[in-house]
Amino acid sequence: MMRRTTAETDISLALGTEVTTIRLEDPVLAHMLRTLFFYMKKKVFVEARYDLRHHLWEDVGITIG
């Protein structure tokens, strides 16, 4: 499990889970992540809380690496 917590976001991400679970309030980012991990043939768990949308996108990208 990877976790990134800042003043703006709190993101949890785990690769290799049994099923893909993406809990984001941003449907565009959720769709992009589902598509990315589907074609990577990886199951993932992503959950995030955030204040501004651009903080979410930036910090999810940093967490994924």
Backbone torsions as a table, in degrees:
resi	resn	phi	psi	omega
1	MET	NA	130.4	175.3
2	MET	-107.5	144.4	-179.7
3	ARG	-140.9	137.0	174.9
4	ARG	-129.2	121.0	179.1
5	THR	-124.0	123.8	176.2
6	THR	-129.3	-176.9	176.3
7	ALA	-65.4	-26.0	-176.2
8	GLU	-99.3	-27.4	-172.8
9	THR	-138.9	161.0	171.3
10	ASP	-141.3	106.6	-173.0
11	ILE	-120.0	131.9	173.6
12	SER	-118.8	134.6	-178.1
13	LEU	-144.1	131.9	177.6
14	ALA	-134.3	128.9	176.1
15	LEU	-95.5	152.9	174.8
16	GLY	79.6	25.5	177.0
17	THR	-78.5	171.1	-178.8
18	GLU	-72.3	-35.4	178.0
19	VAL	-135.1	156.9	176.7
20	THR	-83.3	125.4	177.0
21	THR	-131.2	119.9	179.6
22	ILE	-125.5	113.3	-178.6
23	ARG	-112.5	88.4	178.4
24	LEU	-131.4	146.9	175.9
25	GLU	-83.7	-6.1	179.1
26	ASP	-99.4	104.6	-175.7
27	PRO	-66.2	-29.4	-179.9
28	VAL	-68.1	-48.6	178.9
29	LEU	-65.1	-40.2	178.4
30	ALA	-59.5	-44.5	178.6
31	HIS	-63.5	-43.9	-179.6
32	MET	-63.1	-40.7	178.8
33	LEU	-67.7	-42.7	177.0
34	ARG	-58.0	-44.9	-179.9
35	THR	-65.1	-45.9	179.4
36	LEU	-57.0	-52.0	-176.5
37	PHE	-73.3	-26.8	174.5
38	PHE	-62.0	-48.8	-178.6
39	TYR	-74.9	-19.9	172.7
40	MET	-80.7	-9.3	-176.8
41	LYS	59.5	42.2	178.8
42	LYS	-123.0	142.3	172.4
43	LYS	-94.8	143.8	-173.7
44	VAL	-145.6	151.4	170.6
45	PHE	-118.0	125.3	177.2
46	VAL	-133.8	130.9	175.4
47	GLU	-141.2	138.3	-177.3
48	ALA	-148.8	147.0	169.6
49	ARG	-123.5	142.7	-173.3
50	TYR	-157.3	165.5	176.6
51	ASP	-99.1	-47.8	-179.8
52	LEU	-121.3	146.1	-176.1
53	ARG	-57.9	-43.0	-177.1
54	HIS	-67.7	-27.9	174.2
55	HIS	-66.7	-40.1	178.0
56	LEU	-59.6	-52.9	-177.5
57	TRP	-59.5	-46.1	-178.5
58	GLU	-62.4	-48.2	-175.1
59	ASP	-74.0	-30.5	172.9
60	VAL	-64.0	-43.5	177.2
61	GLY	-60.6	-42.3	178.2
62	ILE	-64.7	-41.3	-178.9
63	THR	-65.5	-41.6	177.9
64	ILE	-64.6	-36.9	175.0
65	GLY	102.5	NA	NA
